[in-house]
Amino acid sequence: MRYFICDVFTEQRFGGNPLAVLPHASGLTDEQMQRIAREFNFAETTFVFPPEQGHTRKVRIFTPSHEVPFAGHPNIGTAFVLAHAGELGDATAVTFEERAGPVTVDIEVVEGAPRRCELLAPEPLSVGKNASAEQVATAVSLSLDDVVAPTHPPQVASVGLPFLFAELQDRDALERARVDLDGFEALATAGLPPLVYVYVRSGDDFDLRARMFAPLDGVPEDPATGSATCALAAMLCTFDPRPDTELRLRIAQGVEMGRPSVLDARAEKRAGEVVSARIGGACVMVGEGRLYLD
């Protein structure tokens, strides 16, 4: 079975977030897909099927430990790979059928080749439980003073996949963050998603710098988390006092783990409600091959 590997949210090969894509996955069982995702051991692997609801393709997304309903870099990378492989003809927009709902991805083509993609979140922003600063600090091995709340307390938010968001004091705190498994298990026990996205206001070439940890999903740290960044942009947009506005954010992630990534997020608010959230970035092909199933 043919597969492709690309790096997402980067223009440099071996940066960004790697993704494996199987563009013709018909016939695979759930167990086979999970085992293949574990074999690649990337944050996610995508499996592409013919559409069932009249859209472009059906896509299923697996981490090394389980299937997820939606994720950012797998959608960006899958659209890029299908365009690169000539699977989409001249199409510059696709809609993928996923567990979270239809996901639309726009493809930017430059000199006949795909370069960047941007997705529209499949669900409106939903805000969940608050966590305490102590819960977050324990999970990422920081002190209470490192977790701040000038805009929001540690907060669960989602546009298709829930994350726990927390702002940190400064870049030094961001760089010191480390996984504490007991702390993550405590989050799960408390009914909070054990996917922790921490960020700081940057003040340099980026608006924010971020890291995301999901060790209970088999992802100790993620180099670039599109679904989380998309949800964060939507959530931060709600705090703007203007009823009609668009928030644009340029985010650096993956720097501390040697896979620098650049994510461009935007959220639009009309009449006081966030009506759309998008995440985009560049992609680069890494390789392709054949996977033997027996």
N, C-alpha and C positions, 0 to 999 in steps of 0.2 A: 504494500500500500504506500502510495507516494506521500511524502511530507515535505514541508518547507519550514525553515527557521528564519525569523526576522527579528530585528531589534526595533522596539517601539519607543517613541518619544526621544529620538536622537537622530542626528545626521551622521554620526560616527559609528561604524561597525564595532561591536563589542562594548558599546555603551547602552544606555537606556534599559528597557525591560525585555528580555528575550521571550519569544513566543514560538511554540510549535503549532503548525496548522496542518490538518489532514483534510484536503479539499474534497475528497470523495470517500466519506466514512460509512456509507451504506453497508449494512451487514454486520457491523460491529455491535456486540452486546454491551450493556452497561458495565459489566465486569471487565471486558476487554478495554474499554475506554479508560476506566479507572487505572488499570494496570499500565496502559501506555502513558498516561499522564504521570504516573509514578516513575516510569522509566526515564522520561525526559527530565522530570524533577524541576521544571520551571514553575514559576508562580501559577501559571495556567497553560493549558493546552486546549485548542479548539478542534471540534469535529464538525464538519460541514455536511449537510444532507440536502436533498431536494426539498423545496418548500412544500408545506402542507396547507397554507392559508393564502396562497396567491402572491406571496412576496418574493424576494430575490433568492434567499436560501434559509434553511433552518440551521441554527448553530447551537451546539451544546458546549459548555465550558466546564472544564475540570481542573481543580487544584490537585496536588499530589495526594490529597486525602478525601476529597468529595466534590460533587458537582455544585456549581453556584448558578443562581438565576440570571446574573448579569455581572459584567465587569468591563472596565474601560479599555485597558490596553489590548485585551483579546479581540474586541470589536474593531478597534482601530487597525490592529495588525492583520486580522482576517480579511478585512476589506482591501488592505494594501496587497496582501499576498494574492488574493483572487484576481485583482487587477493586474498585478505583475505577471501572473501565470496566464493571462489572456482568457480567464474564465468569464469575464463580464462584458466582453465586446467593447463598445464605446461608452458604456454607462459611467457616469460620474457621480452617481448616487445609488445606494443600495439600501434595502430594508431587510434586516435579519429577524427571523422568528425565534424568540427566546422565551424562557420560562417567565421572565419579568415582563414580557410584552414585546411588541415590535420595536426594533432599534434601527433608526435611520442614520446612515453614515455618508457624508459627502467626501468625495475623493478629488483632490487637487492633482491635475495632470500637467506636467511641465515637459515640453519637448517630447511628447509622446510617452512619457513614463510617469507612473504615480509617484508622488513625493510626500504629500501630507494627507491626513484624513481628520475629519471632525465628526463626532457623534452627538446626537441629541438624546438626552436621558430619556429612558422609556417610562418613567414614573414622575409625577410631581413630587416636590420636596415634602418629606414627612419628617417630623421631629419627634424623637422618642424621649427616653428617660435621661435625667441628669446623673452624672457620677460625681463623686467627691474628688477633690484634688488629691486626697490621700490615696484613693484607689488607683488613680492614674499614676501618681508618683511611684507607688509601690510596683506597679506593673512594668515601668520602664526604668526602675532603679535610680530615681531622682529624689531630691528633697522636696518638701512641701513648698518651699519658697520658689522652686523652679517652675511650678505650675501657676499660671496667672489667669485672671478672668476679667480683662478690661472690656471685652465685648460680650462674652458668653461664658458660663461655667462649662466644665467638661460635659459634652452634650452628644447624644446619639442622633444622627441624621442619616437620611437615605434618599437616593433617587433611583433605587433599584436594588441596592445592597447596603445594609446598615453598617456604619462605622461609629466608633467613639472618637470624637474630636476634642483636642485640648491644645490651648496655646501655651507656649513656654516663655520663660523670661527672656532668654537671649540665645544666641547661636552656640555659646559655650554649653548651655544646658542641652540643646539639641544634639550636639556632638557627643555628650556624655551619656546619652540615653542607651540603655542596654535591657534586653529582655530578662525579666524575672518570671519564670514559669509559674511559680506559686501565685504571683500576682495576677497573671492571666487566667489561671484556673479560678481564682477568686472572683474575677469579673464575670466569667461564665456562670459560676454558681449564683451570682447576684442577678442574673438575667440580663447582663450587659453583653453586647457583642465583643468577643475577644479579638477584635481588629482595631488596633489603637493607632490613630493618625495624630501625630504631634507636629506643630508648626511654629515658626517665629516670623514676625514682620521683618523683612530683610533690609530694605533701604539701600540696596545696591542695584545691580542690573535686574534683580528679581523683586517682585512684590512680597513673596513668601518663600521660605525654605522649609522643607518638610521631610518627615520620615514616617514609614508605616510598618508596624510589626503585627504579624499574625502567626505566632509559633504553633498554636493549636491547630492551624490549618496546614501545617507543614511548610510554612513560609516564615522563617525567622525574621527576615526583613525583605520588603518589596522595593525594587529600584524605582518604580513609577506606578502610581495607583490612580488610574483615570477615574474610576467610579467614585472614589473618595474625594478626589479633587473637585469633581463635578458637583458633588453634594455640598462640599464646603463653600464653593462659590455661591451656590443657591442659598445656603444658610446665611452667609455673610451679607448677601444682597438684601435679606429681610431686615437687617439692622440699619440700613440706609434710611433716613427719615423721609426721603423723597418718595412719593407714591409711584412715580414713573422714572425708571433709571435702568442703566445697563452697567453691570460690574464686570471689569476685565482684569484677570489676574495672570501673571506669568510666574510660574512656580518652579523652583529647582528641587529635585529629589534624587536620591541614590548617590549623592556625592560621597557620603561617609563610607559607603560600601564599594566604592571604586567603579560605579556604573552611573555616571552623571546623566540626568534626564531633564528635559525641559518640557513642561506641560502648559498649554495655553487654555485657560478656562474663561467662560463668560456666562453670565446669568442675566436674564431680563425680567424686570418687574413692571407690571402695568396695574394701575388702580390699586396699588398696595399689595398685589399678589405676584409672586414669582411665577412667570408663565413658561419659562424655558431655562434649561441649563445645558451647556455644551462643554465638551472637552476635546482638544485637538493637539496634534503634534506630527512631527516628521517620523518616517520609518526608513529602514535600510535592510536590504536582503543580506542574509548571512550564508545560507546554504540550502540544499535540498537533497533528498535521498529516498531510499526505499526501506520500508519497515517490514520485516518478516514476521508473520503472525503464527507460523507453525513450523 
